[in-house]
Amino acid sequence: MTAGRPGHAAGPEGPDAHGAYGTDGAFVAAVDGLADPLNDPLPGGHTSPWFRSENIPAAEPAAPHAAQSAVQSSYEAGYAPRQTPPQGPQQPQGAPNEWYDPAGYQRDWYGPQEPSARMAAADQMAPVAPVAPVAPVPPAEESAPAPDAAGLHAEPRTEVLARIPAEPEPEPEAELGPTPSTAPAPAPGGRAERRRAAKGRGRRRLGTPPEQKAAPAAAPMSRVEARRAARAAKDSPAVIASRAVGEVFITLGVLMLLFVTYQLWWTNIRADQIAGKETNRIQDEWANGDRKPGVFAPGEGFAIMHIPKLDVVAPIAEGIDKEKVLDRGMIGHYGEGKLKTAMPSDKQGNFSVAGHRNTHGEPFRYINKLKPGDPIVVETRDAYYTYEMARILPQTSPSNISVIEPIPVGSGFTKPGRYLTLTTCTPEFTSTYRLIVWGKMVDERPRSEGKPDALVG
């Protein structure tokens, strides 16, 4: 910014608009009237929200050219003038030379309220001494260098800050921020303090919510409390007993399941293996002619029964012993004691046999499906004896031995003959009753003549 020269081109203000620095103190007054370039408002505006026009003392028309020159110089330097009253020797001693209004500041920021202690302290502050008048500077031919920014704003800023009482630094806020329903109170102090308070509230909002923080560690228990907790954690005798009973039942259930599997599956496999070996042994003896027909020992196989309709081929052994004969998958002949019956080769009599209906090979499993006329063949060392199914008795008592007599009771036979009786248990998987099937011999064929028609077909 350059000072006006005498005789410079006149502007709208007149020929002395740019050369008013000749008076004493005009330059300093113009510098003091400049606004802060960082907060410079538009021409005619004011930066401070607490500006009060009534606080500006009336300007005296003593130095109009100096004020106009200051305004024009500030426009040339790129700054807007601050509309403050010019300072001069006419200003009374002790009066504030600034437009700052503490009451207006308090009212704008915190609303109308009673004067606080801070405002009372501000009112009791000693007034700032006015600036001493400066001797007038004669106009120079050359342009005067523009003062730096520090020279332009140091003295007014010092005056403003001197009127604001020092406040203690606000204490750090609590860790937790305000609840959503509570609005934060305005932070006291200047602009820097308010900004720091606002930043602190933003950081608290971004922090971890209180309900998500880790719970404090539980206090260690004493020895007595630890023992009580250990006793409470132990199972009661009732719980232990019920658990033991449950384990016993589970074990029994598993054992029963294994037993059923053994009875229904494994016994059949094992009995079929034994019966098959016995059948092969009998056929080998017949082929080799190692022995002649006669009396057989208990459990000894001597014949083979064929039931073509049921696809049954099973060896016949002497006796009806369960372990030695029946459980091994063989058919037992009633040949001992009071239950002794005839042999197939006898000219008269009732050849009676027994076999399992379920498990252990179950050779008589489906004899209830036989119909009258179905062939049943008994193969011996010398001949094939063919019987035809005649009648069935679905159920009778186990003690009813009349069904195996030479003329079986209930068979419908009325005179002596060569008969066949098959006995087994019923209902299935029980031994409560007996199922009886009777047959009558219709053919005797020597082995030398070959197999009968029932086995050939």
MIZA-642768 format. One record per residue (C-alpha): residue number from 1; residue in three letters; x, y, z. Coordinates in steps of 0.2 Angstrom, whole numbers, always signed. Layout:
N
ATOM   seq   type    east   north      up
ATOM   NUM    ala       X       Y       Z
...
This chain:
457
ATOM   seq   type    east   north      up
ATOM     1    met      +0      +0      +0
ATOM     2    thr      +7     +17      -5
ATOM     3    ala      +3     +34      +2
ATOM     4    gly      -6     +46      -9
ATOM     5    arg      +5     +59     -17
ATOM     6    pro      +1     +77     -18
ATOM     7    gly      -7     +81     -34
ATOM     8    his     -12     +63     -38
ATOM     9    ala     -27     +60     -48
ATOM    10    ala     -42     +64     -38
ATOM    11    gly     -55     +51     -35
ATOM    12    pro     -73     +52     -30
ATOM    13    glu     -68     +58     -13
ATOM    14    gly     -59     +73     -18
ATOM    15    pro     -41     +78     -22
ATOM    16    asp     -36     +74      -3
ATOM    17    ala     -43     +56      -3
ATOM    18    his     -26     +48      -5
ATOM    19    gly     -15     +61      +4
ATOM    20    ala     -22     +62     +21
ATOM    21    tyr      -7     +54     +30
ATOM    22    gly      +0     +72     +33
ATOM    23    thr      -9     +74     +49
ATOM    24    asp      -2     +68     +65
ATOM    25    gly      -7     +51     +70
ATOM    26    ala     -17     +47     +55
ATOM    27    phe      -6     +32     +49
ATOM    28    val      -7     +24     +66
ATOM    29    ala     -26     +27     +67
ATOM    30    ala     -28     +20     +50
ATOM    31    val     -18      +4     +54
ATOM    32    asp     -28      +2     +70
ATOM    33    gly     -44      +3     +61
ATOM    34    leu     -40     -12     +49
ATOM    35    ala     -49     -28     +52
ATOM    36    asp     -41     -45     +54
ATOM    37    pro     -37     -52     +37
ATOM    38    leu     -42     -70     +42
ATOM    39    asn     -59     -64     +48
ATOM    40    asp     -62     -49     +36
ATOM    41    pro     -81     -47     +32
ATOM    42    leu     -88     -40     +17
ATOM    43    pro     -88     -21     +17
ATOM    44    gly    -100     -14     +29
ATOM    45    gly    -102     -31     +38
ATOM    46    his     -95     -37     +55
ATOM    47    thr     -86     -52     +60
ATOM    48    ser     -91     -53     +78
ATOM    49    pro    -109     -59     +82
ATOM    50    trp    -109     -49     +98
ATOM    51    phe    -105     -33     +89
ATOM    52    arg    -116     -19     +96
ATOM    53    ser    -117      -3     +86
ATOM    54    glu    -123      +7    +102
ATOM    55    asn    -106      +4    +110
ATOM    56    ile     -97     +13     +96
ATOM    57    pro     -94     +31    +102
ATOM    58    ala     -99     +44     +90
ATOM    59    ala     -85     +49     +78
ATOM    60    glu     -80     +67     +78
ATOM    61    pro     -78     +76     +62
ATOM    62    ala     -60     +81     +67
ATOM    63    ala     -51     +71     +55
ATOM    64    pro     -62     +65     +41
ATOM    65    his     -48     +65     +28
ATOM    66    ala     -39     +53     +39
ATOM    67    ala     -53     +40     +40
ATOM    68    gln     -57     +41     +22
ATOM    69    ser     -38     +39     +18
ATOM    70    ala     -37     +24     +29
ATOM    71    val     -53     +16     +21
ATOM    72    gln     -45     +19      +4
ATOM    73    ser     -28     +12      +8
ATOM    74    ser     -36      -3     +15
ATOM    75    tyr     -46      -6      -1
ATOM    76    glu     -30      -4     -11
ATOM    77    ala     -21     -17      +0
ATOM    78    gly     -35     -30      -2
ATOM    79    tyr     -42     -28     +15
ATOM    80    ala     -59     -23     +21
ATOM    81    pro     -60      -9     +35
ATOM    82    arg     -66     -13     +52
ATOM    83    gln     -80      -1     +56
ATOM    84    thr     -73      +5     +72
ATOM    85    pro     -72     +22     +79
ATOM    86    pro     -57     +32     +75
ATOM    87    gln     -45     +35     +89
ATOM    88    gly     -38     +52     +92
ATOM    89    pro     -34     +63    +106
ATOM    90    gln     -53     +68    +108
ATOM    91    gln     -56     +50    +116
ATOM    92    pro     -59     +51    +134
ATOM    93    gln     -46     +44    +146
ATOM    94    gly     -51     +27    +153
ATOM    95    ala     -65     +23    +140
ATOM    96    pro     -63      +7    +131
ATOM    97    asn     -56     +10    +113
ATOM    98    glu     -63      -7    +107
ATOM    99    trp     -81     -12    +102
ATOM   100    tyr     -80     -28    +112
ATOM   101    asp     -96     -30    +122
ATOM   102    pro     -95     -43    +136
ATOM   103    ala    -114     -42    +140
ATOM   104    gly    -118     -45    +122
ATOM   105    tyr    -106     -60    +120
ATOM   106    gln    -114     -68    +136
ATOM   107    arg    -131     -65    +129
ATOM   108    asp    -128     -72    +112
ATOM   109    trp    -119     -88    +117
ATOM   110    tyr    -129     -92    +133
ATOM   111    gly    -145     -83    +132
ATOM   112    pro    -152     -69    +144
ATOM   113    gln    -146     -73    +162
ATOM   114    glu    -140     -65    +177
ATOM   115    pro    -122     -58    +177
ATOM   116    ser    -110     -71    +181
ATOM   117    ala     -95     -70    +192
ATOM   118    arg     -84     -71    +176
ATOM   119    met     -93     -56    +169
ATOM   120    ala     -91     -47    +185
ATOM   121    ala     -73     -50    +185
ATOM   122    ala     -72     -44    +167
ATOM   123    asp     -81     -28    +173
ATOM   124    gln     -68     -25    +187
ATOM   125    met     -53     -27    +176
ATOM   126    ala     -43     -11    +174
ATOM   127    pro     -46      -2    +158
ATOM   128    val     -33      -3    +145
ATOM   129    ala     -23     +13    +143
ATOM   130    pro     -27     +22    +127
ATOM   131    val     -14     +24    +114
ATOM   132    ala      -3     +39    +115
ATOM   133    pro      -5     +51    +101
ATOM   134    val      +8     +50     +87
ATOM   135    ala     +16     +65     +79
ATOM   136    pro     +10     +68     +62
ATOM   137    val     +20     +61     +48
ATOM   138    pro     +24     +73     +34
ATOM   139    pro     +19     +67     +17
ATOM   140    ala     +33     +59      +7
ATOM   141    glu     +36     +59     -11
ATOM   142    glu     +41     +41     -12
ATOM   143    ser     +28     +27      -8
ATOM   144    ala     +29     +22     +10
ATOM   145    pro     +32      +3     +12
ATOM   146    ala     +17      -7     +18
ATOM   147    pro     +18     -13     +36
ATOM   148    asp     +19     -32     +39
ATOM   149    ala      +4     -42     +45
ATOM   150    ala     +12     -43     +63
ATOM   151    gly     +12     -24     +63
ATOM   152    leu      -6     -22     +57
ATOM   153    his     -14     -33     +70
ATOM   154    ala      -3     -35     +85
ATOM   155    glu      -9     -20     +94
ATOM   156    pro     -28     -22     +92
ATOM   157    arg     -27     -41     +96
ATOM   158    thr     -17     -37    +111
ATOM   159    glu     -31     -25    +117
ATOM   160    val     -45     -37    +114
ATOM   161    leu     -36     -51    +123
ATOM   162    ala     -32     -40    +137
ATOM   163    arg     -51     -37    +141
ATOM   164    ile     -55     -56    +141
ATOM   165    pro     -51     -63    +158
ATOM   166    ala     -40     -79    +159
ATOM   167    glu     -50     -95    +162
ATOM   168    pro     -44    -111    +169
ATOM   169    glu     -41    -125    +157
ATOM   170    pro     -57    -137    +157
ATOM   171    glu     -55    -153    +165
ATOM   172    pro     -55    -169    +154
ATOM   173    glu     -72    -175    +151
ATOM   174    ala     -78    -192    +157
ATOM   175    glu     -75    -208    +147
ATOM   176    leu     -93    -210    +143
ATOM   177    gly    -102    -198    +132
ATOM   178    pro    -119    -191    +135
ATOM   179    thr    -135    -201    +132
ATOM   180    pro    -145    -199    +116
ATOM   181    ser    -159    -190    +126
ATOM   182    thr    -147    -177    +135
ATOM   183    ala    -140    -163    +124
ATOM   184    pro    -122    -158    +128
ATOM   185    ala    -121    -141    +137
ATOM   186    pro    -111    -127    +128
ATOM   187    ala     -93    -128    +132
ATOM   188    pro     -86    -112    +141
ATOM   189    gly     -71    -102    +136
ATOM   190    gly     -66     -97    +119
ATOM   191    arg     -67    -105    +101
ATOM   192    ala     -52    -116    +104
ATOM   193    glu     -60    -124    +120
ATOM   194    arg     -76    -126    +111
ATOM   195    arg     -68    -135     +97
ATOM   196    arg     -58    -147    +108
ATOM   197    ala     -74    -151    +118
ATOM   198    ala     -83    -155    +101
ATOM   199    lys     -69    -166     +95
ATOM   200    gly     -69    -175    +112
ATOM   201    arg     -88    -179    +111
ATOM   202    gly     -85    -186     +93
ATOM   203    arg     -72    -197     +99
ATOM   204    arg     -83    -203    +113
ATOM   205    arg     -97    -207    +101
ATOM   206    leu     -85    -218     +91
ATOM   207    gly     -79    -227    +106
ATOM   208    thr     -85    -244    +113
ATOM   209    pro    -102    -243    +121
ATOM   210    pro    -102    -246    +139
ATOM   211    glu    -113    -262    +138
ATOM   212    gln    -100    -270    +126
ATOM   213    lys     -85    -267    +138
ATOM   214    ala     -78    -282    +147
ATOM   215    ala     -86    -287    +163
ATOM   216    pro     -74    -285    +178
ATOM   217    ala     -66    -301    +184
ATOM   218    ala     -75    -310    +198
ATOM   219    ala     -67    -309    +215
ATOM   220    pro     -58    -325    +220
ATOM   221    met     -67    -336    +231
ATOM   222    ser     -62    -341    +248
ATOM   223    arg     -57    -359    +253
ATOM   224    val     -74    -362    +261
ATOM   225    glu     -83    -355    +246
ATOM   226    ala     -73    -366    +234
ATOM   227    arg     -77    -382    +244
ATOM   228    arg     -95    -377    +244
ATOM   229    ala     -95    -374    +226
ATOM   230    ala     -86    -391    +223
ATOM   231    arg     -99    -400    +234
ATOM   232    ala    -113    -392    +224
ATOM   233    ala    -106    -397    +208
ATOM   234    lys    -105    -415    +213
ATOM   235    asp    -120    -426    +208
ATOM   236    ser    -132    -432    +221
ATOM   237    pro    -134    -450    +225
ATOM   238    ala    -151    -451    +217
ATOM   239    val    -143    -444    +201
ATOM   240    ile    -129    -457    +202
ATOM   241    ala    -141    -471    +205
ATOM   242    ser    -153    -466    +191
ATOM   243    arg    -138    -465    +179
ATOM   244    ala    -132    -482    +185
ATOM   245    val    -149    -490    +182
ATOM   246    gly    -150    -482    +165
ATOM   247    glu    -133    -489    +160
ATOM   248    val    -139    -506    +166
ATOM   249    phe    -155    -505    +155
ATOM   250    ile    -145    -499    +140
ATOM   251    thr    -133    -514    +143
ATOM   252    leu    -147    -526    +144
ATOM   253    gly    -155    -519    +129
ATOM   254    val    -139    -521    +119
ATOM   255    leu    -137    -539    +126
ATOM   256    met    -155    -543    +121
ATOM   257    leu    -152    -536    +104
ATOM   258    leu    -137    -547    +102
ATOM   259    phe    -146    -562    +108
ATOM   260    val    -160    -560     +96
ATOM   261    thr    -148    -557     +82
ATOM   262    tyr    -139    -573     +87
ATOM   263    gln    -155    -583     +88
ATOM   264    leu    -163    -577     +72
ATOM   265    trp    -148    -576     +61
ATOM   266    trp    -132    -585     +67
ATOM   267    thr    -140    -601     +73
ATOM   268    asn    -148    -604     +56
ATOM   269    ile    -131    -601     +48
ATOM   270    arg    -122    -613     +60
ATOM   271    ala    -136    -626     +59
ATOM   272    asp    -136    -626     +40
ATOM   273    gln    -117    -629     +40
ATOM   274    ile    -118    -644     +52
ATOM   275    ala    -133    -651     +43
ATOM   276    gly    -125    -650     +27
ATOM   277    lys    -109    -659     +33
ATOM   278    glu    -120    -673     +41
ATOM   279    thr    -129    -675     +24
ATOM   280    asn    -113    -677     +15
ATOM   281    arg    -106    -689     +28
ATOM   282    ile    -122    -700     +26
ATOM   283    gln    -121    -700      +7
ATOM   284    asp    -102    -704      +8
ATOM   285    glu    -106    -719     +19
ATOM   286    trp    -119    -726      +7
ATOM   287    ala    -108    -724      -8
ATOM   288    asn     -94    -733      +1
ATOM   289    gly    -105    -747      +9
ATOM   290    asp     -95    -745     +25
ATOM   291    arg    -110    -751     +36
ATOM   292    lys    -126    -761     +35
ATOM   293    pro    -143    -755     +41
ATOM   294    gly    -147    -759     +59
ATOM   295    val    -149    -750     +76
ATOM   296    phe    -143    -732     +76
ATOM   297    ala    -135    -723     +91
ATOM   298    pro    -143    -707     +98
ATOM   299    gly    -138    -692     +87
ATOM   300    glu    -132    -703     +73
ATOM   301    gly    -139    -699     +56
ATOM   302    phe    -146    -713     +45
ATOM   303    ala    -158    -705     +32
ATOM   304    ile    -162    -689     +22
ATOM   305    met    -179    -681     +20
ATOM   306    his    -184    -671      +5
ATOM   307    ile    -199    -660      +4
ATOM   308    pro    -199    -653     -14
ATOM   309    lys    -212    -641     -12
ATOM   310    leu    -203    -632      +2
ATOM   311    asp    -185    -635      -5
ATOM   312    val    -180    -644     +11
ATOM   313    val    -166    -657     +11
ATOM   314    ala    -161    -661     +29
ATOM   315    pro    -153    -676     +38
ATOM   316    ile    -163    -688     +50
ATOM   317    ala    -154    -693     +66
ATOM   318    glu    -159    -705     +79
ATOM   319    gly    -168    -696     +94
ATOM   320    ile    -176    -680     +98
ATOM   321    asp    -162    -672    +109
ATOM   322    lys    -162    -653    +107
ATOM   323    glu    -144    -650    +108
ATOM   324    lys    -137    -666     +99
ATOM   325    val    -150    -666     +86
ATOM   326    leu    -163    -653     +84
ATOM   327    asp    -152    -638     +87
ATOM   328    arg    -139    -644     +74
ATOM   329    gly    -152    -642     +61
ATOM   330    met    -156    -660     +59
ATOM   331    ile    -173    -669     +60
ATOM   332    gly    -175    -681     +75
ATOM   333    his    -184    -698     +75
ATOM   334    tyr    -195    -703     +90
ATOM   335    gly    -185    -719     +93
ATOM   336    glu    -183    -720    +112
ATOM   337    gly    -193    -726    +127
ATOM   338    lys    -212    -724    +126
ATOM   339    leu    -210    -712    +111
ATOM   340    lys    -202    -726    +100
ATOM   341    thr    -210    -726     +83
ATOM   342    ala    -208    -737     +67
ATOM   343    met    -194    -735     +54
ATOM   344    pro    -198    -732     +36
ATOM   345    ser    -193    -750     +31
ATOM   346    asp    -206    -757     +43
ATOM   347    lys    -221    -765     +35
ATOM   348    gln    -233    -757     +47
ATOM   349    gly    -231    -742     +59
ATOM   350    asn    -230    -723     +61
ATOM   351    phe    -213    -716     +56
ATOM   352    ser    -214    -700     +67
ATOM   353    val    -201    -686     +67
ATOM   354    ala    -198    -668     +75
ATOM   355    gly    -189    -652     +69
ATOM   356    his    -187    -634     +73
ATOM   357    arg    -199    -622     +65
ATOM   358    asn    -189    -606     +69
ATOM   359    thr    -170    -604     +72
ATOM   360    his    -157    -618     +71
ATOM   361    gly    -159    -622     +53
ATOM   362    glu    -179    -622     +54
ATOM   363    pro    -182    -637     +43
ATOM   364    phe    -201    -637     +47
ATOM   365    arg    -203    -618     +45
ATOM   366    tyr    -216    -619     +32
ATOM   367    ile    -224    -636     +34
ATOM   368    asn    -241    -628     +37
ATOM   369    lys    -241    -623     +19
ATOM   370    leu    -242    -641     +13
ATOM   371    lys    -258    -647      +5
ATOM   372    pro    -265    -665      +3
ATOM   373    gly    -256    -674     -10
ATOM   374    asp    -239    -665      -9
ATOM   375    pro    -225    -678      -9
ATOM   376    ile    -213    -681      +5
ATOM   377    val    -198    -692      +2
ATOM   378    val    -187    -701     +15
ATOM   379    glu    -171    -708      +7
ATOM   380    thr    -162    -722     +16
ATOM   381    arg    -146    -733     +11
ATOM   382    asp    -157    -745      +2
ATOM   383    ala    -173    -737      -5
ATOM   384    tyr    -183    -721      -7
ATOM   385    tyr    -200    -720      +3
ATOM   386    thr    -213    -708      -4
ATOM   387    tyr    -227    -701      +6
ATOM   388    glu    -242    -690      +2
ATOM   389    met    -248    -677     +13
ATOM   390    ala    -265    -682     +20
ATOM   391    arg    -270    -670     +34
ATOM   392    ile    -264    -656     +45
ATOM   393    leu    -268    -652     +64
ATOM   394    pro    -264    -634     +66
ATOM   395    gln    -263    -634     +85
ATOM   396    thr    -262    -647     +99
ATOM   397    ser    -254    -648    +117
ATOM   398    pro    -236    -654    +118
ATOM   399    ser    -242    -668    +129
ATOM   400    asn    -253    -675    +116
ATOM   401    ile    -243    -691    +111
ATOM   402    ser    -258    -699    +103
ATOM   403    val    -253    -690     +87
ATOM   404    ile    -238    -702     +85
ATOM   405    glu    -247    -719     +89
ATOM   406    pro    -246    -733     +75
ATOM   407    ile    -264    -727     +70
ATOM   408    pro    -263    -708     +74
ATOM   409    val    -278    -700     +83
ATOM   410    gly    -285    -686     +73
ATOM   411    ser    -277    -691     +57
ATOM   412    gly    -292    -699     +49
ATOM   413    phe    -283    -716     +47
ATOM   414    thr    -294    -730     +54
ATOM   415    lys    -283    -746     +51
ATOM   416    pro    -265    -750     +52
ATOM   417    gly    -253    -745     +39
ATOM   418    arg    -237    -736     +34
ATOM   419    tyr    -239    -718     +40
ATOM   420    leu    -228    -702     +42
ATOM   421    thr    -230    -689     +56
ATOM   422    leu    -221    -672     +56
ATOM   423    thr    -222    -662     +73
ATOM   424    thr    -215    -644     +76
ATOM   425    cys    -219    -629     +88
ATOM   426    thr    -232    -616     +85
ATOM   427    pro    -235    -602     +85
ATOM   428    glu    -219    -596     +77
ATOM   429    phe    -205    -591     +88
ATOM   430    thr    -214    -600    +103
ATOM   431    ser    -216    -618    +109
ATOM   432    thr    -233    -616    +117
ATOM   433    tyr    -242    -628    +106
ATOM   434    arg    -238    -641     +92
ATOM   435    leu    -242    -642     +74
ATOM   436    ile    -245    -659     +66
ATOM   437    val    -244    -665     +48
ATOM   438    trp    -249    -683     +43
ATOM   439    gly    -244    -693     +27
ATOM   440    lys    -247    -710     +20
ATOM   441    met    -234    -720     +11
ATOM   442    val    -238    -722      -8
ATOM   443    asp    -222    -729     -15
ATOM   444    glu    -206    -738     -10
ATOM   445    arg    -192    -738     -23
ATOM   446    pro    -175    -747     -21
ATOM   447    arg    -160    -736     -24
ATOM   448    ser    -155    -747     -38
ATOM   449    glu    -170    -742     -48
ATOM   450    gly    -166    -723     -47
ATOM   451    lys    -174    -708     -39
ATOM   452    pro    -193    -707     -38
ATOM   453    asp    -203    -696     -49
ATOM   454    ala    -205    -683     -35
ATOM   455    leu    -187    -680     -35
ATOM   456    val    -183    -681     -53
ATOM   457    gly    -196    -668     -58
